[in-house]
């Protein structure tokens, strides 16, 4: 499907530019407009534990957090934010605070008098659990009128106190009314937020930030692009907060976050970012800064090829049409390329194998010769592809600086020429830190897989072992849904609503289920977020009280109030009951 210009004219520009959004101030920190991309994180301890919260916030700010979010699940917690704010100032920290609100207008109204910003979820601020699946136009509009009535007191307080608001749509947390019209889709997420924007504007309030969050990177990217398109047509583009929600922990969480956030930053979209890891929040800031830095210094003279009509729909996944070569391209999943000493090309277990010889001896500058089995491309305009047709594979060298835009430009030119050679992305970056290498590679390559433009990946490094590069490469394919080779974990970063040791649970569940390739397990801190935001999971492990867990099969709770010390084994028992357990080798 092709999107006719100018429907998405803010995407894939001939010259990289950031999307110009309205400037909104959160305390003294400007978001959007000409401001730098702001970094933020969220506390993971009980909001009522002042000492722990303040210590954690200080560590976050020292690590680079320019804004800090805390959960305020009730009026008591919301009012306690004033105590936290005072103690921070006593330590010399004036970082703007954001209250995270779920289901409680009273908590939002209390917090808005204290903090610099409140975050609400449209799916939590509407009629709930009506059981309706069809709404007449009158019922639909009536629900909107009730939203306006509920919102009016909060908006008035925000206006009086100079408090900003983030409208955050989350995949899996949409209202029944929105789902009835749009489904639980990226379009539904975007329209849910647009309705709240319109409500706020009707009340004369414009200090808004918008986010589209999902654990699925494709959904998050498509929803955000749709949101920008809707706001552009609406007349005001509000600042955009980016994040892959419930990304998990460790390398997987870093790769997933980098792929999703990096795709939008490469588009020029994004004014503030938060990386969600099931770890200490200061760890999130290191990852967020690395992702931001990848896109911080574009070459002002760089120009990219952009066809008059986009060759793919940027808000609906489709894969570039290619012919199959050696099991690569066509309908085959993405492959990982390595270059040991063996004949080229051979396939083994999804891996393309070749030797370091003539074709790749000077990999960053080798000219392509007619008759070569592999064509290496840096500048598509200067290359004449081999004439034999379907016998060749393209290795596309990915330079580190703005690799997404340069490489996407080259692939678009191939599409424009109706060239169907499979493309392997060759990425060379000598970042010495293994974790940061994974983040940088995912931020650069992930976007090309999310948009369906590549058929495989080859990661290069002067010192990292091949097994590490291979693991990272497969992680990028998994994070972008290009090839599933391991268990998928959706886990939240925790907050004051979490009443069990979620970090320990994630590690234990991963250690016992990581061999179940293709299975998705959600590990969530609380019932508030859990069932909705793990909507894509096969099984769920959700905190439901102090040290107790509720286990889900899909969206249905099947074991309630299980002591956390027994819950992992109970989860395994359910998987076994369903015939989906495989004994580890």
Buried (B, 14 or more C-beta within 10 A) or exposed (E): EEBEBEBBEBBBBEEBEBBEBBBBBBBEBBBBEEBEBBBBBBBBBBBEBBEBBBBBBBBBBEBBBBBBBBBBBBBEBBBBBBBBBEBBEEEEBEBBBBBBBBBBBEBBBBBBBBBBBBBBBBBBBBBEEEEEEEBEEEBBEBBBEEBBEBBBBBBBBBBEEEBBBBBBBBBBBBBBBBBBEBEBBBBBBBBBBBBBBEBBBEBEBBBBBBBBBBBBBBBBBBBBBBBBBBBBEEEEBBBBBBBBBBBBBBBBBBBBBBBBBBBBBBBBBBBBBBBBBBBBBBBBBBBBBBBBBBBEEBEEEBEBBBEEEBBBBBBBBEBBEBBBBBBBBBEBBBBBBBBEEEEBBEEEEBBBBBBEEEBBEEBEEBEBEEEBBBBBBBEBEEBEBBEEEEEBBBBBBBBBEBBBBBBBBBBBBBBBEEBBBBBBBBBBBEBEEBBBBBBBBBBBBBBBBBBBBBBBBBBBBEEBEEEBBBBBBBBBBBBBBBBBBBBBBBBBBBBBBBBBBBBEBBBBBBEBBBEBEEBBBBBBBBBBBBBBBBBBBBBBBBBBEEBBBBBBBBEEBBBEEBEBEEBBEBBBBBBEEEEEBEEEE
